[in-house]
Amino acid sequence: MPRNLLMSFLLLVISLSLWATTIPPIPVVTARQAQLTDLSETLTYPARTESKVNALIYAEGDGVISKINFPLGSGVRRGQRVAVIKHTDPIYQFAP
């Protein structure tokens, strides 16, 4: 009986020593207070956009576009002046 007790104790000590060596160490985590900073990194991805509705824009008379009031691709609303067209006929260049 004492021999069985001694063997059980030795098996317990060996298994505990093996179990203790297989446990990974606990990682140390440090926390710092967040600071407000400007981000200088930008991410650029290739993309293509398409409109859901295409609109035709045409002039009622002849002329050359002399001024564009909105950048290409920006949204406009009804009634906004998109561009100024200068008539090419010299008679329209003089005001009465």
C-alpha positions as a printed NumPy array, in Angstrom:
array([[  0.   ,   0.   ,   0.   ],
       [  2.712,   2.573,   0.805],
       [  4.346,   1.753,  -2.496],
       [  1.122,   2.567,  -4.396],
       [  0.762,   5.789,  -2.439],
       [  4.336,   6.768,  -3.255],
       [  3.818,   6.016,  -6.969],
       [  0.587,   8.057,  -7.023],
       [  2.349,  10.971,  -5.369],
       [  5.231,  10.828,  -7.862],
       [  2.809,  10.695, -10.8  ],
       [  0.963,  13.684,  -9.379],
       [  4.185,  15.704,  -8.985],
       [  5.375,  14.813, -12.496],
       [  2.025,  15.664, -14.098],
       [  1.861,  18.987, -12.229],
       [  5.38 ,  19.889, -13.308],
       [  4.576,  19.06 , -16.932],
       [  1.316,  21.039, -16.736],
       [  3.14 ,  24.047, -15.29 ],
       [  5.652,  24.076, -18.148],
       [  2.951,  23.978, -20.849],
       [  1.007,  27.019, -19.57 ],
       [  1.93 ,  30.052, -21.692],
       [  2.962,  33.145, -19.764],
       [  0.325,  35.82 , -19.221],
       [  0.945,  38.729, -21.623],
       [  1.586,  42.144, -20.128],
       [ -0.752,  44.853, -21.423],
       [ -0.074,  48.542, -20.895],
       [ -2.649,  51.25 , -21.507],
       [ -1.995,  54.851, -22.465],
       [ -4.324,  57.811, -22.63 ],
       [ -5.475,  58.629, -26.169],
       [ -4.184,  61.823, -27.749],
       [ -5.813,  63.905, -30.471],
       [ -3.556,  64.101, -33.552],
       [ -3.911,  64.847, -37.248],
       [ -3.764,  61.872, -39.563],
       [ -1.454,  62.283, -42.522],
       [ -2.208,  58.958, -44.16 ],
       [ -4.699,  58.722, -46.988],
       [ -5.936,  55.609, -48.706],
       [ -6.656,  55.688, -52.415],
       [ -8.56 ,  52.949, -54.18 ],
       [ -9.281,  52.628, -57.889],
       [-12.959,  53.127, -58.57 ],
       [-15.422,  54.03 , -61.268],
       [-18.717,  55.764, -60.724],
       [-21.674,  55.909, -63.052],
       [-24.77 ,  58.056, -62.816],
       [-28.218,  56.513, -62.468],
       [-29.782,  59.071, -64.789],
       [-28.146,  60.84 , -67.741],
       [-29.303,  64.359, -68.575],
       [-28.847,  66.141, -71.871],
       [-27.767,  69.757, -71.642],
       [-28.027,  71.868, -74.738],
       [-28.101,  75.55 , -75.632],
       [-30.96 ,  77.214, -77.446],
       [-28.53 ,  79.125, -79.646],
       [-25.001,  79.113, -81.027],
       [-22.07 ,  80.126, -78.872],
       [-18.965,  79.235, -76.945],
       [-18.842,  78.41 , -73.245],
       [-17.068,  81.322, -71.574],
       [-17.48 ,  80.306, -67.927],
       [-18.288,  77.062, -66.098],
       [-19.839,  77.66 , -62.669],
       [-19.534,  74.11 , -61.238],
       [-16.739,  71.547, -61.286],
       [-17.239,  68.587, -63.588],
       [-19.274,  65.862, -61.892],
       [-20.742,  68.002, -59.109],
       [-24.443,  67.966, -58.359],
       [-26.671,  70.821, -59.469],
       [-30.292,  71.685, -58.832],
       [-32.997,  72.872, -61.128],
       [-32.644,  76.539, -62.025],
       [-28.943,  76.866, -61.195],
       [-26.748,  78.424, -63.865],
       [-24.239,  75.766, -64.891],
       [-22.316,  77.71 , -67.535],
       [-22.254,  81.025, -69.378],
       [-22.374,  80.871, -73.173],
       [-20.953,  83.724, -75.215],
       [-22.571,  84.129, -78.611],
       [-20.171,  83.93 , -81.55 ],
       [-22.097,  86.355, -83.749],
       [-20.58 ,  89.886, -83.394],
       [-23.997,  91.537, -83.401],
       [-24.774,  90.003, -79.976],
       [-21.56 ,  91.348, -78.43 ],
       [-22.776,  94.965, -78.327],
       [-25.466,  96.103, -75.93 ],
       [-28.015,  98.645, -77.217]])
